[in-house]
Amino acid sequence: PFRGLSRFEARDRGVYFGRSLEVAQALQVLQIRGFVALLGPSGSGKSSLACAGLLPAIEDGSLQTWPPQWDTLSMTPGVEPQRTLLKLLEPFLALSGAPNQADLLSALGRRAELTGRGIALLIDQLEEIATVATEGSRDWIAEFLALSAEQAVPGFRVVVTARRDLLDPLLELSALGRALLKNGLLVEPMSSDTWAEVLDQSLAAYGYRGE
C-alpha cells in the first residue's frame, strides 16, 4: 500500500486512504458547477486524489446526478492538448474534422442523452498548457475548459489538477483563470494525525495492525 513518490492510480483505490473529505468536497463542486480544479504544491497528492479517489467515486455513482452511469477519461496536456483531447474522445463521439469548443460540448451533451452515460474528464498537470503546449493548442483547450466551467453541460464533468506555484501563467489565460479561482479546491499535504490513520488503514487492508 506504500507507493513512495509514485502516485496512486485507479487500480490502487483499495489501498488509497486519508482523502475522503477532499473527495466529498470535489464531488459537491462537480454536482453544482460541473468543473473542479484541484490546486496544491508539488507532491501534495493532487493526482492521486483525482485518479484513485475522485474518478472511482464518480464511476461508483457518488456524483448523484444525471446520468446514473459515467465513463472516466484522463490525460495530460503535453505539447498538443487539443489533439490529445480529441483523440481521447474519438471512441465516444462521432467527430468530423476539428470541432470548435461549443460544438464539442454540444456533442458531449447529445452523447449523454442518447446513451444514458456521462463522461468525466481529468486533465492532470494542467500547468503544461502554459509551460510546454503550443500557443494555438493552448488557447483552444483554455477556451474549451472555460466554456465547460461557465455552464455545466449535462452528462459532462471536468476535473483538473495544477501546481499552485505555476498558477500565475494559467491565471493570465483570463477566462480559464477565473474558472480556476471560482472552482478551485486547495489540496494540502496530509497532517501527522491523518498519516497515522492512513498507516493503520493501509496495514489493515493487508490483514496487519500496528501496536
C-alpha positions in Angstrom: 0.0 0.0 0.0 3.0 2.3 0.2 3.8 4.0 -3.1 6.6 6.3 -2.1 6.7 9.2 -4.6 4.6 7.3 -7.2 1.0 8.4 -7.5 -2.0 6.2 -6.8 -3.9 5.1 -9.8 -7.5 3.9 -10.2 -6.3 0.3 -9.7 -4.9 1.3 -6.3 -8.2 2.6 -4.9 -8.5 -0.3 -2.4 -5.4 0.9 -0.6 -5.9 4.7 -1.0 -6.9 6.4 2.3 -6.9 9.7 4.0 -8.7 11.9 1.5 -12.4 11.2 2.0 -13.2 14.8 2.9 -11.5 16.2 -0.2 -13.3 13.6 -2.4 -16.6 14.7 -0.9 -15.8 18.4 -1.4 -14.8 17.9 -5.0 -17.9 15.9 -5.7 -20.0 18.7 -4.3 -18.4 21.2 -6.6 -18.8 18.9 -9.6 -22.5 18.5 -8.8 -23.2 22.2 -8.7 -20.7 23.7 -11.2 -19.5 20.8 -13.4 -15.9 21.8 -13.1 -13.4 21.4 -10.2 -9.7 22.4 -10.0 -7.5 20.6 -7.5 -4.8 23.0 -6.7 -1.8 22.5 -4.4 2.0 22.4 -4.1 4.1 19.7 -5.9 3.9 16.4 -4.1 0.7 17.2 -2.1 -1.2 14.3 -3.7 -3.4 16.1 -6.3 -3.0 13.4 -9.0 -3.6 10.5 -6.5 -6.7 12.3 -5.2 -8.1 12.6 -8.7 -7.1 9.1 -10.0 -7.6 6.9 -7.0 -10.2 8.9 -5.1 -12.4 11.1 -7.2 -12.7 9.3 -10.5 -13.5 5.9 -8.9 -16.2 7.6 -6.8 -17.8 9.1 -9.9 -17.8 5.6 -11.6 -19.5 4.2 -8.4 -22.3 6.7 -8.7 -21.3 9.1 -5.9 -21.8 12.1 -8.1 -25.6 11.6 -7.6 -26.6 13.5 -10.7 -27.9 12.6 -14.1 -27.0 10.4 -15.9 -26.6 7.4 -13.5 -23.6 5.9 -15.2 -20.3 7.6 -16.0 -17.2 6.8 -18.1 -14.0 8.4 -16.8 -11.1 9.6 -19.0 -7.7 11.1 -18.1 -5.0 12.9 -20.0 -2.0 15.2 -19.5 -1.9 18.2 -21.9 1.6 17.7 -23.4 2.6 19.7 -26.5 -0.7 19.5 -28.3 -3.6 19.3 -25.7 -6.3 19.9 -28.4 -5.2 16.9 -30.4 -4.8 14.8 -27.3 -8.3 15.6 -26.1 -10.0 15.0 -29.5 -8.2 11.6 -29.9 -9.2 10.7 -26.3 -12.9 11.4 -27.1 -12.8 9.8 -30.6 -14.2 6.4 -29.4 -17.1 8.1 -27.7 -18.2 10.7 -30.2 -18.7 10.9 -34.0 -16.4 13.8 -34.6 -15.8 15.2 -38.1 -12.7 17.3 -38.5 -11.7 19.6 -35.7 -14.9 20.9 -34.0 -15.0 24.2 -32.2 -15.3 24.2 -28.4 -19.1 24.9 -28.3 -19.8 22.2 -30.9 -17.8 19.7 -28.9 -19.7 20.4 -25.7 -23.0 20.0 -27.5 -21.8 16.7 -28.9 -20.9 15.5 -25.4 -24.4 16.5 -24.1 -26.1 14.7 -27.0 -24.0 11.6 -26.3 -25.2 11.5 -22.7 -28.9 11.9 -23.9 -28.5 9.0 -26.3 -26.6 6.6 -24.2 -27.5 7.5 -20.6 -23.8 7.6 -19.8 -21.8 10.7 -18.9 -18.1 11.4 -19.3 -15.9 12.7 -16.5 -12.7 14.1 -17.9 -9.5 14.5 -15.8 -6.7 16.8 -17.2 -3.8 16.2 -14.9 -0.9 18.7 -14.7 -2.8 21.5 -16.3 0.2 23.8 -15.9 1.6 22.1 -19.0 -0.7 24.1 -21.2 1.3 27.2 -20.1 4.8 25.6 -20.0 5.1 23.2 -22.9 1.9 23.4 -25.1 2.0 25.2 -28.5 0.2 28.6 -28.5 -2.7 27.6 -30.7 -3.5 24.4 -28.9 -3.1 26.1 -25.5 -5.6 28.8 -26.4 -8.1 26.2 -27.8 -8.0 24.0 -24.7 -8.2 27.0 -22.4 -11.3 28.3 -24.1 -12.8 24.8 -24.0 -12.3 24.5 -20.3 -13.6 28.0 -19.6 -16.8 27.2 -21.5 -17.1 23.9 -19.6 -16.9 25.8 -16.3 -19.2 28.6 -17.4 -22.2 26.4 -17.5 -22.3 22.7 -16.6 -23.2 20.5 -19.6 -25.5 17.7 -18.5 -23.5 14.5 -18.8 -20.1 16.1 -18.8 -17.8 16.9 -15.9 -14.3 18.2 -15.8 -11.5 17.7 -13.2 -8.2 19.4 -13.5 -5.1 19.4 -11.3 -2.5 22.2 -11.2 0.6 23.1 -9.2 0.0 26.1 -7.0 3.4 27.6 -7.8 2.7 27.5 -11.5 -0.8 29.1 -11.3 0.3 32.6 -12.5 0.7 31.8 -16.2 -2.7 29.9 -16.0 -4.4 32.8 -14.4 -3.2 35.0 -17.3 -5.4 33.0 -19.6 -8.3 35.2 -18.3 -11.4 33.1 -18.7 -9.7 29.9 -17.6 -8.0 31.8 -14.8 -11.4 32.9 -13.4 -12.7 29.4 -13.7 -9.8 28.0 -11.7 -10.2 30.6 -8.9 -14.0 30.1 -8.8 -13.9 26.3 -8.8 -10.6 25.7 -7.0 -10.2 23.2 -4.2 -6.9 23.5 -2.3 -5.2 20.2 -1.7 -2.8 20.4 1.3 -0.2 17.8 2.3 -1.8 15.4 4.9 -1.3 16.2 8.6 0.6 13.9 11.0 -2.7 12.7 12.5 -4.1 11.9 9.1 -0.9 10.0 8.2 -1.2 7.9 11.3 -4.8 6.9 10.3 -3.6 6.2 6.7 -0.8 3.9 8.0 -3.3 1.9 10.2 -5.8 1.6 7.4 -3.2 0.6 4.9 -1.8 -2.1 7.1 -5.3 -3.3 7.9 -6.0 -3.7 4.2 -3.4 -6.5 4.2 -4.5 -8.1 7.4 -2.0 -6.4 9.7 -2.2 -3.9 12.5 0.3 -1.6 14.3 0.9 -1.6 18.0 
